[in-house]
Amino acid sequence: MSSPELGPPVDFAGARLPGRETLTGAHVRIEPLDPARHEAGLWDAASGGDPRLWDYLPYGPFADREAFSAWLAALYAEPAPDQRFSAIVRVADGVPAGMIAYARIAPEVGRIEIAHVWFGASLQRTPGATEAVFLLAAHAFDDLGNRRLEWKCNALNHRSRRAAERFGFTYEGRFRQDMVVKGRNRDTDWFSLLDGEWPRAGAAFRAWLAPENFDADGTQRRTLEELRAAG
């Protein structure tokens, strides 16, 4: 029986842990991080084109390739138990162009987060960037069976806040003085997308990424927000 004081009952046996699957789209592949294969391309993506790339991440910028290589090797050798880091690889040429991760992985309650997102300049504001998020979201819900997908960012990171809203996440609130990052206070904004919201959001992602949604110059015909509203 449902009780307004206790909340509705939930028939949930748990989600599955993400493994080392490669997720492939039309524009990008999400490949489990492998420094031997990805370091050169990721360094090129990390070291040029966007002077503000590292402003709101807890690491970077890196003084040189040696420092970047050491950071990448540590991620690979000693991964946190609730995180899975991946390289975003362009399908067209096989070049790594950014990184993305699952974090706060809690299959027992069906919760997972998309985190540690950074796009090199060649990937920013392209269909591949949107597709990278879509691939992780679809895998989280459709394959792993999660109930909740999270997105968090520094409250001052307007690009990340805007991205979360564009992707269909709902703003849930601000954790004030959540942490200290690079010697500065960080308030953290929380966003979520729920399994019951995913069918509409997922359909909008697919419609947006469809070739017919772009004109001959590559300009979108309809925005993600418009497609979600129409769904």
C-alpha positions in Angstrom: 0.0 0.0 0.0 1.1 3.5 -0.7 1.4 5.9 2.2 1.8 9.7 1.8 4.0 9.7 4.8 6.3 7.0 3.6 6.3 7.5 -0.2 5.1 5.1 -2.9 6.5 1.5 -2.9 9.2 0.8 -5.5 9.7 -2.6 -7.2 13.4 -2.3 -7.9 16.0 -5.1 -7.8 19.0 -2.9 -8.6 20.8 -1.6 -11.7 23.9 -3.1 -13.3 27.4 -1.8 -13.0 28.9 -0.3 -16.1 31.7 -2.4 -17.5 34.3 -1.6 -20.2 31.9 -1.4 -23.1 32.6 0.8 -26.1 29.5 2.9 -26.9 29.4 3.9 -30.6 27.4 6.6 -32.3 27.5 8.2 -35.7 29.9 11.0 -34.6 31.8 9.6 -31.6 32.8 6.5 -29.7 33.0 6.3 -25.9 36.0 4.1 -25.3 37.2 3.0 -21.8 40.3 5.0 -21.0 43.5 3.5 -22.2 46.5 5.8 -21.9 48.5 3.7 -24.4 45.9 4.4 -27.1 44.4 7.8 -26.0 47.2 9.9 -24.5 48.5 11.6 -27.6 45.2 12.7 -28.9 43.9 13.7 -25.5 47.0 15.8 -24.9 46.4 17.6 -28.2 42.8 18.2 -27.2 43.7 19.3 -23.7 46.5 21.7 -24.5 45.0 23.8 -27.3 42.1 25.9 -28.3 40.2 26.7 -25.1 42.0 28.8 -22.4 39.1 28.2 -20.0 38.8 24.4 -20.4 40.1 23.7 -16.9 38.5 26.6 -14.9 35.9 24.5 -13.1 37.6 21.0 -13.1 39.5 19.8 -10.0 42.6 19.2 -12.1 44.5 21.0 -14.9 45.7 22.9 -16.6 48.8 20.8 -17.0 52.3 22.3 -17.2 53.4 19.9 -20.0 52.7 16.6 -21.5 54.7 14.7 -18.9 52.3 16.1 -16.2 49.3 15.2 -18.2 50.6 11.7 -18.9 51.2 11.1 -15.1 47.7 12.3 -14.3 46.2 10.0 -17.0 48.3 7.0 -15.9 47.1 7.5 -12.3 43.5 7.6 -13.4 44.0 4.3 -15.3 46.1 2.5 -12.6 44.1 3.5 -9.5 40.5 4.2 -10.6 38.0 5.2 -7.9 35.6 2.3 -7.3 32.6 4.4 -8.2 34.0 6.0 -11.3 34.6 4.9 -14.9 36.6 7.3 -17.1 36.3 7.2 -20.9 37.9 8.9 -23.9 35.6 10.5 -26.5 36.9 9.4 -29.9 35.8 11.0 -33.2 34.5 8.3 -35.5 35.6 10.1 -38.7 39.3 9.9 -37.9 39.7 7.8 -34.7 41.2 10.8 -32.8 40.5 11.2 -29.1 39.0 14.7 -28.6 37.8 14.8 -25.0 36.9 12.8 -21.9 33.8 11.9 -20.0 33.0 9.6 -17.0 30.4 7.9 -14.9 30.6 8.8 -11.2 28.7 8.2 -8.0 27.9 4.8 -9.3 25.4 3.1 -6.9 23.6 0.2 -8.6 21.9 -0.8 -5.4 19.7 2.3 -5.6 19.9 2.9 -9.4 21.9 6.1 -9.3 24.7 7.2 -11.6 26.3 10.5 -12.6 27.8 11.9 -15.8 30.9 13.8 -14.7 34.4 14.9 -15.6 33.2 16.2 -18.9 35.7 18.1 -21.0 35.6 18.6 -24.8 38.6 19.7 -26.8 38.0 22.7 -29.1 37.4 20.5 -32.1 34.5 18.8 -30.3 32.9 21.8 -28.6 29.5 22.9 -30.0 29.3 19.9 -32.4 26.8 17.1 -32.7 29.5 14.8 -31.4 29.6 16.6 -28.1 25.8 16.1 -27.7 26.1 12.5 -28.9 28.7 11.7 -26.2 26.2 12.7 -23.4 23.4 10.9 -25.2 25.4 7.7 -25.4 26.2 7.7 -21.7 22.6 8.6 -20.8 21.1 5.9 -23.0 23.5 3.3 -21.6 22.7 4.3 -18.0 18.9 4.0 -18.5 18.4 1.5 -21.3 21.2 -1.0 -20.7 22.1 -0.6 -17.0 18.6 0.0 -15.7 19.2 3.1 -13.5 16.4 5.1 -12.0 18.4 8.4 -11.7 21.1 10.1 -13.8 22.8 13.1 -12.2 24.8 16.1 -13.4 26.6 18.5 -11.1 28.7 21.6 -11.7 30.2 24.6 -10.0 27.4 27.1 -9.6 29.6 29.7 -11.4 30.0 27.4 -14.5 27.4 28.8 -16.7 28.3 26.7 -19.7 27.8 23.5 -17.7 24.5 24.7 -16.2 23.3 25.6 -19.6 24.3 22.2 -21.0 22.4 20.4 -18.2 19.3 22.3 -19.0 19.7 21.8 -22.7 20.1 18.0 -22.2 16.8 17.9 -20.3 18.1 17.7 -16.7 16.1 19.3 -13.9 17.7 21.7 -11.5 17.4 20.5 -7.9 19.3 23.0 -5.9 22.6 24.4 -4.7 24.9 22.8 -2.1 26.6 25.9 -0.6 30.3 25.7 0.4 30.2 22.1 -1.0 34.0 21.9 -1.4 37.3 23.7 -1.9 38.7 23.3 -5.4 42.1 24.8 -6.3 42.0 26.9 -3.2 38.6 28.4 -4.0 35.1 27.9 -2.6 32.8 25.8 -4.8 29.0 25.9 -4.5 27.7 22.9 -6.4 24.5 22.9 -8.5 22.7 19.6 -8.8 20.6 18.4 -11.7 18.9 15.1 -12.4 17.1 13.1 -15.1 14.8 10.3 -14.0 13.9 7.0 -15.7 10.3 8.2 -16.2 11.6 11.3 -18.0 14.1 9.4 -20.2 11.7 8.2 -23.0 10.8 11.9 -23.9 14.4 13.1 -23.4 15.9 10.2 -25.3 13.5 10.6 -28.2 14.5 14.3 -28.4 18.2 13.4 -28.5 17.6 10.9 -31.3 15.6 13.4 -33.3 18.1 16.1 -32.8 21.0 13.9 -33.9 19.2 12.7 -37.0 20.8 13.9 -40.2 17.6 15.5 -41.4 17.7 17.9 -38.4 20.6 19.7 -40.0 20.7 21.8 -43.2 23.5 21.7 -45.8 25.6 24.0 -43.7 25.3 21.9 -40.6 22.9 24.2 -38.8 20.3 22.6 -36.6 16.7 22.9 -37.8 15.1 22.3 -34.3 16.7 22.6 -30.9 16.7 19.9 -28.3 14.3 21.9 -26.2 11.9 22.2 -29.1 12.0 18.5 -29.8 11.5 17.7 -26.1 8.5 20.0 -25.9 7.0 18.5 -29.0 7.4 15.0 -27.7 
